[in-house]
Amino acid sequence: MDHGNVIIRFSGVTYGYDEEKPLLEEVDFSVRENSKITVMGQNGAGKSTIFKLLTGVLKPTEGQISIQQGASIATGLQVLARERMNDTVCEFFERAFFEKKYDLDHRIAMVLEAVHLQAPLDKKIGEFSGGQQARLLLAYALIQEPDILLLDEPTNNLDKEGIEHLTGFLVMYPKTVLVISHDADFLNAFTEGVLHLDAYTRKVEQYVGNYFDVVEEVAAKLERDRMKNARLLKEIQDRKDKVNFFANKGGKMRKLASKLREQVEDAEENMVEVRRDDKTIRDFSIPAQEYSDALVKISSVRVIRDHAPQEADVDFVIRKRDRLLVSGPNGIGKSTLLRSLAEGKNPGATIGEDVRVGYYRQDFSGLDFDATVYDELEKVMEKPSNEGLRAAASEFLLTSDLLKNKVGSLSEGQKGLLCFARFVLQCPGLLILDEPTNHINFRHLPVIARALQEYKGGIIMVSHMPEFIQKISFTQYLDLERLG
C-alpha cells in the first residue's frame, strides 16, 4: 500500500498529569497516510495518553500536534461505558454521528459484517457477551469511516475467529491505523512500524518494520546502551581515581587533574538513558478455603443460538483441585453461564453451602468504582487487618498512594491486579474466572498462571489465550458449541 503525506506529527510535545512529573517530554514523531503502526511501551509510558492527545481529550503542555486538515479520527475503546448498556444496537450507533443518518440501518449492516457479528437492531447492548461488545466497540469506530483509526487492546474478549477476522480487516483497511495491544502475533500480522514509548526517558522512538523485527531491534539497542554505559562507567571511575591522585600533586599534575575532571563530566553527559522494563509481580499464592464436599454441581446450562437461549443437560461436579475450562465462540453464553454461577442464579447448578466464590468479571463490573482501593480490598477479608491488606496490595503493585484512590481511577490493568489481590485476601473455595488475562500486562501472566496451577480450590474458567491455558492443568472441559 502506498504511504502518502504525513497525517500526524508530534513536534516537541510535552505532557504530564502532574507538571512536576511529565509523562511525555519533547516527543517528536510522524505518521504517514495509510500506515499501520503499533504503539508499544511499559505500563504508564503514555500509550493511551497519546490517543487522548490525538483526539483532543487532552492538550499538550508544550509543543504542537499537527493532524492533516480535514482528517477524521475515531477510537475503538476497550470498554463500553456503563450508561450505554441500555441502548439498543440502533441507538448505540446513532450516537456515532452529530446529525441523523437516513441510511443508518444499511451502515450498521455493513460494519457488523466487517466485524463478523449478527446483532438485531432492537437488542440491548448489555445483553451481548464481552466478545460481542468488543466487536460492537470496533464497529462503532468503523461506522464513522475515519481517516485515522485508533484501537486500544482490540483483541481483548475476541475468540480466535474474531481475531483472525479483525486482522484481515485491518490489513485491507485503506487508511491509517494506530494500535495498542499486548497480542504479539496479532500485531505482527499487519504492523509496518512501531512507536516505542519509554516510561523512564519519557521519549518516543520510531521504528520501521514488522512487530517481531522491531522488538528484536529494541532489545539489541537496549543491550548496546547497557554496554556503552558499562564502558563509560569504567572510564569515569578510572579517571576519578587519577583525579584524586594528581590533585594532591603540584604544578602540571594539578592541571592534569583539572583536565581529567572535564573528561569525567563529558563522559557522564554521554551516559545513555537506558530503558527499564515494567516491574513484574512476584510469585504469589491464593489460599483456598478448606472444603471437603463438592464445591459446585452443574446439571444443565443455557446455550445461546441465533440470539435465542436453549437448555442443554450436562453433568459436572467440581471439587477442590478440579479445573473446568468452558469454551465456545463469542455470544454462545460463556460469560452468562459464569455470571449466573457466581451469583447463584443458575437453576441447573448448585454451589455448596458456605462456599466462598472469587469471581473475576471481564469488565470488572463486580468492583465498586466509587469505593477506594483500600475499602474494596478490606470488604472481602473475613478478619480485617491493615498490615495484611497492605502486604497483599504491595504484591500486586498497588502502592499506599493507590490504596487511597477510587477504584474507577485505576487503569484496566491495575483493576485486574486488584481482583487477584482480593482473591489472596478472600481465601475462596471456588474461583470463577472470565477472561482473567484481559488488560493484564504480559509480564504478569506466567506468574498468575503459576498461582492458579498451584491453587488448591476449584476453578471454572473462560479464556481465549492458548498460551495461558496451556500452563494450567484442566481436569474437565465444557465446549458449549458441541452441546445439542
C-alpha positions in Angstrom: 0.0 0.0 0.0 1.3 3.5 -0.9 2.0 5.8 2.0 1.3 9.4 1.2 1.8 12.6 3.1 2.3 12.9 6.8 -1.1 12.7 8.5 0.1 13.0 12.2 3.1 15.0 13.5 4.2 15.5 17.1 6.7 18.3 17.5 8.4 18.8 20.8 5.3 17.6 22.7 5.4 17.6 26.5 2.5 16.4 28.6 2.0 15.4 32.2 -0.9 14.9 34.5 1.5 16.3 37.1 3.6 19.3 35.9 6.5 18.2 38.1 6.5 14.7 36.5 5.8 14.9 32.8 4.7 11.7 31.1 6.0 12.7 27.7 8.9 15.1 27.2 9.8 16.8 24.0 8.4 14.0 21.9 8.8 14.1 18.1 7.4 11.6 15.6 5.4 11.5 12.4 2.9 9.0 10.9 2.2 8.9 7.1 -1.2 8.3 5.5 -2.4 4.6 5.2 0.3 3.2 7.5 -0.3 0.6 10.2 1.5 1.5 13.4 1.9 -0.3 16.8 2.1 1.9 19.9 4.1 0.0 22.5 5.8 0.7 25.8 5.8 -0.1 29.5 2.7 0.3 31.8 2.3 4.0 32.4 4.5 5.1 29.5 1.6 7.1 28.0 0.2 4.9 25.2 -3.4 5.8 26.0 -2.4 9.4 26.6 -1.1 9.6 23.0 -4.6 8.6 21.8 -6.2 11.2 24.1 -3.8 13.9 22.8 -4.7 12.9 19.2 -8.4 13.1 19.8 -8.2 16.4 21.7 -9.4 15.0 25.0 -6.0 16.2 26.4 -3.9 19.2 25.3 -0.1 19.2 25.3 1.7 21.3 28.0 4.3 22.3 25.4 4.9 21.6 21.7 2.5 21.1 18.8 0.3 18.2 17.5 -0.5 18.6 13.8 -3.2 16.5 12.1 -3.8 16.7 8.4 -6.5 19.2 7.7 -9.9 17.6 7.4 -8.7 14.2 8.7 -11.3 12.4 10.9 -10.4 10.3 13.9 -12.3 7.5 15.7 -11.3 5.4 18.6 -12.2 1.8 19.2 -12.4 1.8 23.0 -11.5 -1.1 25.4 -14.7 -1.0 27.5 -18.3 0.0 26.9 -19.5 2.9 29.0 -22.0 1.7 31.6 -24.5 4.3 30.6 -24.6 2.8 27.1 -25.7 -0.7 28.3 -29.4 0.1 28.0 -29.0 1.4 24.4 -30.4 -0.7 21.6 -28.0 -1.5 18.8 -29.6 1.2 16.7 -29.4 3.8 19.5 -25.8 2.9 20.1 -24.7 3.6 16.6 -26.9 6.7 16.3 -24.5 8.3 18.9 -21.6 8.0 16.4 -23.0 10.9 14.4 -23.8 14.5 15.1 -26.6 14.5 12.5 -29.3 12.0 11.6 -28.2 9.4 9.1 -31.2 8.2 7.0 -29.2 5.1 5.7 -28.2 4.2 9.3 -29.6 0.6 9.1 -27.5 0.0 5.9 -24.4 1.4 7.5 -24.9 -0.7 10.6 -25.3 -3.8 8.5 -22.0 -3.1 6.7 -19.9 -2.6 9.8 -21.4 -5.6 11.6 -20.5 -7.7 8.6 -17.0 -6.2 8.8 -16.6 -7.3 12.5 -18.3 -10.6 11.8 -21.3 -10.1 14.2 -25.0 -10.7 13.8 -27.0 -8.3 16.0 -30.7 -7.4 16.0 -31.1 -3.7 15.9 -33.5 -3.7 18.8 -31.3 -5.8 21.1 -29.8 -4.0 24.1 -26.0 -3.6 24.3 -25.9 -5.0 27.8 -27.3 -8.3 26.6 -24.3 -9.1 24.4 -21.3 -11.1 25.6 -18.0 -9.4 26.3 -16.6 -10.6 22.9 -19.6 -9.3 21.1 -19.4 -6.0 22.9 -15.7 -5.8 21.8 -16.9 -6.2 18.2 -19.6 -3.5 18.7 -17.0 -1.1 20.0 -14.8 -1.7 16.9 -17.9 -1.3 14.7 -18.8 2.0 16.4 -15.4 3.3 15.3 -15.6 1.9 11.8 -19.1 3.2 11.1 -17.6 6.7 11.2 -15.2 5.7 8.3 -12.3 7.6 10.0 -9.1 8.6 8.2 -7.2 7.7 11.4 -8.4 4.6 13.3 -7.2 4.3 16.9 -7.5 0.8 18.5 -6.8 0.2 22.2 -6.4 -3.5 23.0 -8.9 -4.6 20.3 -8.4 -8.3 20.7 -9.5 -8.4 24.3 -12.5 -10.7 24.6 -12.3 -11.8 21.0 -12.1 -15.5 20.2 -9.7 -16.9 17.6 -12.1 -16.5 14.7 -12.8 -12.9 15.8 -9.0 -12.1 16.0 -8.5 -13.6 12.5 -11.3 -11.6 11.1 -10.1 -8.4 12.7 -6.6 -9.0 11.4 -7.8 -9.5 7.8 -9.9 -6.3 8.1 -7.0 -4.2 9.3 -4.6 -5.5 6.6 -7.2 -4.3 4.0 -8.2 -1.1 5.7 -7.3 1.6 3.3 -6.5 4.3 5.9 -4.2 5.0 8.8 -4.4 2.7 11.9 -2.6 3.0 15.3 -3.0 0.1 17.6 -2.2 -0.5 21.3 -2.1 -4.3 22.0 -0.2 -6.9 24.0 -1.0 -9.6 21.4 2.3 -10.1 19.6 1.1 -12.5 16.9 -1.9 -10.2 16.1 0.4 -7.1 15.9 3.0 -8.9 13.7 0.3 -9.8 11.1 -0.2 -6.2 9.9 2.2 -3.8 11.6 4.6 -1.8 9.4 6.1 0.3 12.1 6.3 0.9 15.8 6.2 3.9 18.1 8.1 2.9 21.2 7.2 4.9 24.3 9.6 4.8 27.3 8.2 5.5 30.8 11.7 6.4 32.1 13.2 8.6 29.4 9.7 9.9 28.5 10.6 9.9 24.8 9.2 8.1 21.8 11.4 6.2 19.4 10.1 5.4 15.9 11.0 2.1 14.1 10.1 0.7 10.7 9.4 -3.0 10.1 7.1 -5.7 11.4 6.5 -6.1 15.1 8.8 -9.0 15.8 11.7 -7.4 14.0 11.2 -4.2 15.9 11.1 -6.0 19.3 14.5 -7.6 18.4 15.8 -4.2 17.3 14.7 -2.6 20.6 16.3 -5.4 22.6 19.5 -5.0 20.6 19.6 -1.3 21.2 19.0 -1.8 24.9 22.0 -4.1 25.1 24.2 -1.7 23.1 23.2 1.1 25.5 24.0 -1.0 28.6 27.4 -2.0 27.2 28.2 1.6 26.3 27.2 2.7 29.8 29.3 -0.1 31.4 32.3 1.1 29.3 31.8 4.8 30.3 31.4 3.9 33.9 34.7 2.1 33.9 36.4 5.1 32.2 34.7 7.5 34.7 35.9 5.6 37.7 39.4 5.2 36.2 39.7 9.0 35.6 38.2 9.8 39.1 40.9 7.7 40.7 43.6 9.6 38.7 42.0 12.9 39.6 42.2 12.0 43.3 45.9 11.0 42.8 47.0 14.0 40.7 45.0 16.7 42.6 47.3 16.3 45.6 50.4 16.9 43.5 51.7 20.3 42.5 52.2 22.2 39.2 51.4 20.4 36.0 49.9 17.4 37.8 47.2 19.7 39.2 46.4 21.0 35.7 46.2 17.4 34.5 43.7 16.7 37.3 41.6 19.6 36.2 41.6 18.3 32.6 40.6 14.8 33.8 37.7 16.3 35.7 36.4 17.8 32.5 36.7 14.4 30.8 34.7 12.8 33.6 31.9 15.4 33.1 31.9 14.8 29.4 31.7 11.0 29.9 28.8 11.4 32.4 26.9 13.5 29.9 27.4 10.8 27.3 25.8 8.2 29.5 22.7 6.8 27.8 19.3 6.8 29.5 18.7 3.0 29.4 15.1 1.8 29.1 13.9 -0.2 32.1 11.3 -2.8 31.9 8.0 -2.8 33.8 8.0 -4.3 37.3 6.7 -7.8 37.3 4.6 -9.0 40.2 6.3 -11.6 42.4 5.2 -15.2 42.7 2.1 -15.3 45.0 -0.3 -17.9 46.2 -4.1 -17.8 46.6 -5.1 -19.5 49.9 -8.0 -22.0 49.4 -11.0 -22.4 51.7 -11.0 -25.8 53.4 -14.0 -27.6 51.9 -14.3 -31.4 51.6 -17.6 -31.7 49.7 -18.5 -30.9 46.1 -17.9 -27.1 45.5 -20.5 -27.0 42.7 -22.7 -29.4 40.7 -23.9 -28.4 37.2 -26.7 -30.5 35.7 -27.8 -28.1 32.9 -26.6 -25.0 31.1 -28.1 -22.4 28.8 -26.7 -22.1 25.3 -27.5 -19.1 23.0 -28.0 -19.8 19.3 -29.3 -17.2 16.9 -29.9 -14.9 19.9 -32.3 -17.4 21.5 -31.5 -19.4 24.7 -31.6 -23.3 24.7 -31.2 -25.6 27.7 -28.8 -28.5 27.5 -28.2 -31.2 30.0 -24.6 -31.7 31.4 -23.1 -33.5 34.3 -20.2 -31.8 36.1 -19.0 -32.0 39.7 -16.3 -29.6 40.8 -14.3 -30.4 43.9 -11.1 -29.0 45.2 -8.2 -29.2 42.7 -10.7 -29.6 39.8 -10.3 -27.2 36.9 -13.1 -26.8 34.3 -12.4 -24.9 31.1 -15.5 -23.5 29.4 -15.1 -22.8 25.7 -17.1 -21.8 22.6 -17.4 -18.9 20.2 -18.3 -15.3 21.2 -22.0 -14.9 22.0 -22.8 -18.6 22.8 -23.3 -17.8 26.5 -19.9 -18.4 28.3 -20.0 -15.1 30.3 -23.7 -15.5 31.0 -23.0 -19.0 32.4 -20.2 -17.8 34.7 -22.1 -14.9 35.9 -25.2 -17.0 36.8 -22.9 -19.5 38.6 -21.2 -16.7 40.6 -24.4 -15.0 41.5 -26.2 -18.3 42.4 -28.8 -17.7 39.8 -28.3 -20.7 37.6 -31.2 -23.1 38.1 -29.1 -26.0 36.7 -26.3 -25.6 39.2 -25.9 -25.9 43.0 -23.0 -24.3 44.8 -22.1 -26.0 48.1 -23.3 -24.4 51.3 -20.9 -21.6 52.6 -18.5 -22.0 49.7 -16.7 -18.6 49.2 -16.7 -17.7 45.5 -14.0 -15.5 44.0 -15.3 -14.0 40.7 -13.2 -12.3 38.0 -15.6 -10.4 35.7 -14.0 -9.5 32.3 -15.4 -6.0 32.5 -14.7 -5.5 36.3 -18.3 -4.6 36.9 -18.2 -6.6 40.1 -16.0 -3.9 41.6 -17.3 -0.8 43.2 -15.8 2.0 41.1 -16.7 4.7 43.7 -15.0 2.8 46.6 -11.4 3.4 47.5 -9.0 0.6 46.6 -8.4 0.0 50.3 -12.1 -0.4 51.0 -12.6 -2.7 48.1 -9.8 -5.0 49.4 -11.0 -4.8 53.0 -14.6 -5.9 52.3 -13.5 -9.4 51.2 -11.5 -10.1 54.3 -13.0 -12.3 57.0 -10.9 -10.6 59.6 -9.8 -7.1 58.5 -6.1 -6.5 59.0 -4.4 -3.3 57.9 -1.0 -4.9 57.8 -2.2 -8.0 55.9 -4.1 -5.8 53.4 -1.2 -3.6 52.7 1.2 -6.5 52.3 -1.2 -8.2 49.8 -1.7 -5.0 47.9 2.0 -4.4 47.5 2.4 -7.8 46.0 0.2 -6.6 43.1 2.0 -3.2 42.7 -0.9 -1.4 44.5 1.1 1.2 46.4 0.0 3.2 49.5 -0.9 6.1 47.3 -3.1 3.9 45.0 -4.9 2.5 48.0 -6.4 5.9 48.7 -7.7 6.3 45.2 -11.1 5.3 43.9 -11.2 2.0 42.0 -12.6 3.9 39.0 -9.4 5.9 38.7 -7.2 2.7 38.2 -6.1 1.6 34.8 -7.7 -1.6 33.4 -4.5 -3.5 34.1 -4.5 -2.3 37.7 -8.1 -3.3 38.2 -7.2 -6.8 37.0 -4.4 -6.9 39.6 -6.8 -5.6 42.2 -9.0 -8.7 41.5 -6.2 -11.1 42.2 -5.2 -9.2 45.4 -8.8 -9.6 46.5 -8.6 -13.4 45.9 -5.5 -13.6 48.1 -7.3 -11.8 51.0 -10.7 -13.6 50.4 -9.4 -17.2 50.6 -12.1 -18.6 48.2 -13.0 -22.2 47.8 -14.1 -21.7 44.2 -12.6 -19.3 41.6 -14.8 -18.3 38.6 -12.6 -16.6 36.1 -14.0 -14.8 33.0 -11.1 -13.9 30.7 -8.6 -13.3 33.6 -5.8 -12.3 31.1 -7.7 -9.3 29.8 -5.8 -6.0 30.3 -3.1 -7.8 32.3 0.5 -6.9 31.3 2.0 -10.0 29.5 4.9 -10.0 32.1 2.5 -10.8 34.9 0.7 -13.7 33.1 3.2 -16.5 33.8 3.1 -15.6 37.5 -0.7 -15.6 37.6 -0.8 -18.9 35.7 1.6 -20.5 38.3 -0.6 -19.2 41.1 -3.7 -20.7 39.5 -2.0 -24.0 38.8 -0.9 -24.3 42.5 -4.3 -23.2 43.9 -5.9 -26.0 45.9 -9.6 -24.9 45.4 -11.7 -25.4 42.3 -11.6 -23.3 39.2 -14.1 -22.6 36.4 -12.5 -20.5 33.7 -13.1 -19.0 30.3 -10.0 -17.8 28.4 -9.2 -17.2 24.7 -5.4 -17.2 25.3 -4.0 -20.6 24.4 -0.5 -20.0 25.9 -2.1 -19.1 29.2 -4.5 -22.1 29.2 -1.6 -24.5 28.5 0.1 -23.5 31.8 -2.9 -24.8 33.8 -3.8 -28.5 34.2 -7.5 -28.6 33.4 -9.4 -31.8 34.5 -12.7 -31.1 32.8 -13.9 -29.4 29.6 -17.2 -27.9 28.6 -17.5 -26.9 25.0 -20.8 -25.1 24.6 -20.8 -25.2 20.9 -20.9 -29.1 20.9 -24.0 -29.2 23.1 -27.1 -30.4 21.3 
